[in-house]
Amino acid sequence: MKKFFVFLFLSALLLIGAGCLAENKSSGTNANTNANVNANANVNANVPSQGKILDLSNQGLTSVSMDIFGRTDLIELNLSHNSLTGALQAEVRHLKNLEVLNLSYNKFTGVPAEIGQLKKLLVLDLSNNQLTGLPYELGNLVQLRTLNISGNDYSSQDLAKIRSALPDTRIIE
């Protein structure tokens, strides 16, 4: 009889623990909201409404859904390791709370001047794209601590102007 009660007690603990885990996931406490977006979502991403971190890395994306730019609560956006081309949309300016933006390992050829409106940005990773120029507006990002532009073919003249505006920023070339 004693073994039965121990079994019952342990079973109850297991069920309570599973309930807490399910509650944490549904309440958005998972800090790394990883939206599983497939190639069909390039046009209309099913972006979760909870969480301040959006990780869309390694999703095979060829375009960024406009829905993402409505997520003004985001503090981190990771679009790395996709097949994004051209320039990031100017609507990135709407992500006013963004602190980390990772666009690395894509095929971007440009960065919009509007990126300079992201006043809270601390980390910007543009590494390993096909950038040939950098907008001078990057110099407006006075909070920026790290700018990674390695693996691109940008103008040293552009970089010199940006560097002079951001003396405290670590620039990875």
Buried (B, 14 or more C-beta within 10 A) or exposed (E): EEEEEEEEEEEEEEEEEEEEEEEEEEEEEBEEBBBEBEEEBBEEBEBBEEBBBBBBBEBEBBBBBEEBBEBEBBBBBBBBBBBBBEBBBEBBBBBEBBBBBBBBBBBBBBBBBBBBBBEBBBBBBBBBBBBEBBBEBBBBBEBBBBBBBEBBEBEEEBBEBBBEBBEEBEBEE
